[in-house]
């Protein structure tokens, strides 16, 4: 769906749904906006609740960054809005938008100023791209200096990480430093979009534990990952003849097993069990064990469910 209005700077939209939950309501959609149908920018990607309530969603209305330290990120004017539906709440049903409002600023004076600032921002981006291109080519040194002389104060040719990476790879040939820069960029989410779009190819290798004891063959056990401690914890299971109550730790760095407890009951923990469930609380670095749920009988012949939750620091929860 496309809508066309006089130029404005929208910052929110309020799509309305059917008067009750409906299979045709939008579960996922994208919103694009811009001054022409050929240069639309994605300003929203998400979905709506399948209810009868009106929802107001905030949409992107400023550029993500600025090429200088002296120019604030510009708000971009919009004349065309395009809504691209991806999924309704029921497969194979058509999409429906029952009502739509767009809220923003339509004052001609403000929109004209917004248009000028946005055009200036685009010009600066083009100038920065030309400077980055000519800087890396010695035969264009004269052109680079001429462009640099016309650039406004504070114009950054590259993002800092790009400049550091160029220095490490091209000037120093320091590949270890380049790897470190890329790791830091990934940790800060700078490469998130590129990583998300990169094809993944799983690579398997057989891990042979290094020396010492290791847990025996079993089934119905549970293992959880302690990402902060770089380890995997394994608890319980069935060895073919009995339930097990041992707790093991596998160090992902050294690839060695360590027996934390042969019987967790000796440490106020749960007894031997299999087919239970376990999760790791990453913030507290604490493993919780639930179940198993079984039908058991006490001495009076009364049936009950033995599905208790345990934590390592306080026994039963």
C-alpha positions as CSV (number, residue, x, y, z in Angstrom):
1,X,0.0,0.0,0.0
2,X,1.3,3.4,-0.9
3,X,0.1,6.8,0.4
4,X,1.0,10.2,-1.0
5,X,0.7,13.5,0.9
6,X,2.3,16.9,1.0
7,X,5.8,16.7,2.4
8,X,5.9,16.3,6.2
9,X,8.1,14.8,8.9
10,X,6.2,11.9,10.4
11,X,7.2,10.3,13.7
12,X,4.4,7.9,14.5
13,X,1.6,6.0,12.9
14,X,-1.5,4.5,14.5
15,X,-2.9,1.5,12.5
16,X,-6.3,0.3,13.7
17,X,-7.4,-3.3,13.7
18,X,-10.7,-5.0,13.2
19,X,-13.2,-4.6,16.1
20,X,-12.1,-8.0,17.4
21,X,-9.2,-10.4,16.9
22,X,-9.1,-11.4,13.2
23,X,-7.1,-13.8,11.1
24,X,-6.3,-11.0,8.6
25,X,-4.7,-8.7,11.1
26,X,-1.0,-7.9,10.3
27,X,1.4,-10.0,12.3
28,X,4.5,-8.6,10.5
29,X,5.0,-5.7,8.1
30,X,7.5,-3.0,7.1
31,X,7.0,0.7,6.6
32,X,9.0,2.7,4.1
33,X,9.0,6.5,3.6
34,X,10.7,9.1,1.5
35,X,10.3,12.0,-1.0
36,X,10.0,9.8,-4.0
37,X,9.0,6.2,-4.7
38,X,12.5,5.4,-5.9
39,X,14.3,6.4,-2.7
40,X,12.3,5.1,0.1
41,X,13.9,4.4,3.5
42,X,12.8,1.6,5.9
43,X,11.4,3.4,9.0
44,X,9.7,0.4,10.8
45,X,9.7,-3.4,10.9
46,X,7.5,-5.2,13.3
47,X,4.0,-6.3,13.9
48,X,0.7,-5.6,15.7
49,X,-1.1,-7.4,18.5
50,X,-4.1,-9.4,17.4
51,X,-6.6,-7.4,19.5
52,X,-9.2,-4.7,18.8
53,X,-7.0,-2.0,20.5
54,X,-5.5,0.9,18.5
55,X,-1.7,0.8,18.6
56,X,0.7,3.7,18.1
57,X,4.1,2.8,16.8
58,X,7.1,5.1,16.7
59,X,8.8,5.2,13.3
60,X,12.3,6.3,12.3
61,X,12.3,10.0,11.4
62,X,16.0,11.0,11.7
63,X,19.0,9.7,9.8
64,X,21.1,7.3,11.8
65,X,24.4,9.3,11.9
66,X,26.0,12.5,10.8
67,X,29.3,12.8,8.8
68,X,30.5,15.8,10.9
69,X,30.8,16.6,14.6
70,X,29.0,20.0,14.1
71,X,25.9,18.9,12.2
72,X,23.1,17.2,14.2
73,X,21.4,14.1,12.6
74,X,18.8,15.5,10.2
75,X,15.1,14.7,10.2
76,X,14.1,13.6,6.7
77,X,11.0,14.9,4.9
78,X,8.4,12.4,3.7
79,X,5.9,12.6,0.9
80,X,5.3,8.9,0.2
81,X,4.7,6.1,2.6
82,X,4.7,2.5,1.6
83,X,3.4,-0.4,3.8
84,X,4.6,-3.9,2.9
85,X,2.8,-6.7,4.7
86,X,4.6,-9.9,5.3
87,X,2.3,-12.1,7.4
88,X,-1.2,-12.2,8.7
89,X,-2.2,-14.0,11.9
90,X,-3.5,-16.9,9.9
91,X,-1.6,-18.4,7.0
92,X,-3.1,-18.3,3.5
93,X,-5.4,-15.4,4.5
94,X,-5.2,-11.9,2.9
95,X,-3.8,-8.9,4.8
96,X,-6.1,-6.2,6.1
97,X,-5.5,-2.7,7.5
98,X,-8.8,-1.3,8.6
99,X,-7.6,2.3,9.5
100,X,-4.4,4.2,9.5
101,X,-3.3,7.6,10.9
102,X,0.1,9.2,10.5
103,X,1.2,11.8,13.0
104,X,4.0,14.3,12.4
105,X,4.8,17.9,11.5
106,X,3.3,19.4,8.4
107,X,4.1,23.1,9.0
108,X,5.5,24.4,5.7
109,X,8.2,26.5,7.3
110,X,9.5,23.6,9.4
111,X,9.2,21.1,6.5
112,X,11.2,23.5,4.3
113,X,14.0,23.7,6.9
114,X,13.9,20.0,7.3
115,X,14.3,19.5,3.5
116,X,17.3,21.9,3.4
117,X,19.0,20.1,6.3
118,X,18.4,16.7,4.8
119,X,19.8,17.8,1.4
120,X,22.9,19.2,3.2
121,X,23.3,15.8,5.0
122,X,23.1,13.9,1.6
123,X,25.7,16.3,0.1
124,X,28.0,15.7,3.0
125,X,27.7,12.0,2.6
126,X,28.5,12.3,-1.1
127,X,31.5,14.5,-0.3
128,X,32.8,12.0,2.3
129,X,32.5,9.1,-0.1
130,X,34.5,11.1,-2.7
131,X,37.2,12.0,-0.1
132,X,37.5,8.4,1.0
133,X,37.8,7.2,-2.7
134,X,40.5,9.8,-3.6
135,X,42.5,9.4,-0.4
136,X,43.3,5.7,-1.2
137,X,44.5,6.5,-4.7
138,X,47.9,8.3,-4.9
139,X,47.3,9.5,-8.5
140,X,44.2,11.4,-7.3
141,X,46.1,13.3,-4.6
142,X,45.4,16.7,-6.2
143,X,41.7,16.0,-6.5
144,X,41.7,14.8,-2.9
145,X,43.3,18.0,-1.6
146,X,40.9,20.2,-3.6
147,X,37.9,18.3,-2.2
148,X,39.4,18.5,1.3
149,X,39.8,22.3,1.0
150,X,36.1,22.6,0.3
151,X,35.0,20.3,3.1
152,X,33.3,21.9,6.2
153,X,35.2,21.8,9.6
154,X,34.8,18.5,11.5
155,X,34.0,16.3,8.5
156,X,35.0,12.7,9.2
157,X,36.1,10.9,6.0
158,X,35.6,7.5,7.6
159,X,34.0,6.2,10.7
160,X,36.8,5.8,13.4
161,X,36.7,2.0,13.1
162,X,37.2,2.1,9.4
163,X,40.2,4.5,9.7
164,X,41.7,2.2,12.4
165,X,41.2,-0.8,10.3
166,X,42.7,0.8,7.2
167,X,45.7,1.8,9.2
168,X,46.2,-1.7,10.7
169,X,45.8,-3.5,7.4
170,X,47.2,-1.2,4.7
171,X,49.8,0.8,6.5
172,X,51.0,-1.6,9.1
173,X,50.0,-5.0,7.8
174,X,49.2,-5.9,11.4
175,X,46.7,-8.6,10.9
176,X,46.4,-9.4,14.6
177,X,45.5,-5.8,15.3
178,X,42.9,-5.9,12.5
179,X,41.3,-9.0,14.0
180,X,41.1,-7.3,17.4
181,X,39.5,-4.2,15.8
182,X,36.9,-6.4,14.0
183,X,36.2,-8.3,17.3
184,X,35.6,-5.1,19.1
185,X,33.3,-3.8,16.3
186,X,31.3,-7.0,16.5
187,X,31.0,-6.8,20.3
188,X,29.6,-3.3,20.0
189,X,27.1,-4.3,17.3
190,X,28.7,-2.3,14.5
191,X,28.9,-5.3,12.2
192,X,25.5,-6.7,13.3
193,X,23.8,-6.2,9.9
194,X,26.7,-7.7,7.9
195,X,26.9,-10.7,10.3
196,X,23.2,-11.3,10.1
197,X,23.3,-11.3,6.3
198,X,26.4,-13.6,6.0
199,X,25.7,-17.2,5.2
200,X,26.5,-19.6,8.1
201,X,28.2,-22.9,7.5
202,X,28.3,-25.2,10.6
203,X,31.6,-26.9,11.2
204,X,31.6,-30.0,13.4
205,X,34.6,-31.6,15.2
206,X,34.8,-34.5,17.6
207,X,35.8,-33.4,21.1
208,X,38.0,-35.8,22.9
209,X,38.1,-34.9,26.7
210,X,41.7,-34.4,27.9
211,X,42.6,-36.8,30.7
212,X,41.0,-37.5,34.0
213,X,37.6,-38.9,34.8
214,X,34.5,-38.2,32.8
215,X,30.8,-39.0,33.1
216,X,29.6,-42.4,32.0
217,X,27.2,-43.2,29.3
218,X,23.6,-42.1,30.1
219,X,20.3,-40.9,28.7
220,X,17.6,-38.6,30.0
221,X,20.2,-36.2,31.5
222,X,20.3,-32.4,31.3
223,X,23.1,-30.0,30.4
224,X,23.2,-26.2,30.6
225,X,25.7,-23.7,29.3
226,X,27.5,-21.2,31.6
227,X,28.6,-18.7,29.0
228,X,30.3,-16.4,31.6
229,X,32.2,-19.3,33.1
230,X,32.9,-20.9,29.6
231,X,31.7,-24.3,30.9
232,X,28.9,-26.8,30.5
233,X,27.2,-28.4,33.5
234,X,25.7,-31.9,33.3
235,X,23.4,-33.4,35.9
236,X,21.7,-36.7,36.4
237,X,20.4,-39.2,33.8
238,X,19.7,-42.9,33.5
239,X,22.6,-45.4,33.0
240,X,20.4,-48.3,32.0
241,X,19.9,-49.7,35.5
242,X,19.4,-46.7,37.8
243,X,18.9,-42.9,38.0
244,X,22.0,-40.9,38.5
245,X,22.6,-37.9,40.8
246,X,26.0,-36.7,39.8
247,X,27.0,-33.2,38.7
248,X,29.8,-32.6,36.2
249,X,31.5,-29.5,34.8
250,X,33.1,-29.5,31.3
251,X,35.6,-26.7,30.7
252,X,35.2,-25.4,27.1
253,X,38.7,-23.9,27.2
254,X,40.7,-26.9,28.5
255,X,38.1,-29.5,27.3
256,X,38.4,-31.3,30.6
257,X,35.7,-32.8,32.8
258,X,35.5,-32.2,36.6
259,X,33.2,-34.0,38.9
260,X,31.5,-31.4,41.1
261,X,29.5,-33.9,43.1
262,X,29.1,-37.7,42.9
263,X,25.7,-37.4,44.7
264,X,24.2,-33.9,45.0
265,X,22.1,-35.1,48.0
266,X,25.2,-34.8,50.1
267,X,25.2,-31.0,49.3
268,X,21.4,-30.5,50.0
269,X,20.7,-31.0,46.4
270,X,18.1,-33.1,44.5
271,X,18.3,-36.9,44.4
272,X,19.1,-39.1,41.4
273,X,16.7,-38.5,38.5
274,X,16.3,-38.6,34.7
275,X,14.0,-37.0,32.2
276,X,14.1,-33.8,34.3
277,X,14.6,-30.2,33.1
278,X,17.4,-27.7,33.9
279,X,18.1,-24.1,33.0
280,X,20.9,-21.7,33.7
281,X,20.3,-18.2,35.1
282,X,23.0,-16.2,33.3
283,X,22.8,-13.2,35.7
284,X,23.2,-15.2,38.9
285,X,25.2,-18.1,37.3
286,X,22.8,-20.5,38.9
287,X,21.3,-23.7,37.6
288,X,17.7,-24.6,38.3
289,X,16.4,-28.2,38.2
290,X,12.7,-29.1,37.8
291,X,11.1,-32.5,38.0
292,X,10.8,-35.1,36.8
293,X,7.0,-35.3,37.2
294,X,6.1,-38.8,38.1
295,X,3.3,-40.6,39.7
296,X,4.5,-42.0,43.0
297,X,2.8,-43.5,46.1
298,X,3.5,-42.7,49.7
299,X,3.0,-45.2,52.6
300,X,-0.7,-44.4,52.7
301,X,-1.2,-45.3,49.1
302,X,-2.0,-41.7,48.1
303,X,-0.9,-40.7,44.6
304,X,1.2,-37.5,44.3
305,X,3.4,-35.7,41.8
306,X,7.1,-35.4,42.6
307,X,7.9,-32.4,40.4
308,X,10.0,-30.1,42.6
309,X,12.3,-27.3,41.6
310,X,15.8,-27.1,43.0
311,X,18.5,-24.4,43.0
312,X,22.1,-25.0,44.1
313,X,22.0,-22.2,46.8
314,X,18.9,-23.1,48.7
315,X,17.7,-26.6,48.1
316,X,14.0,-26.9,47.1
317,X,12.3,-23.8,45.7
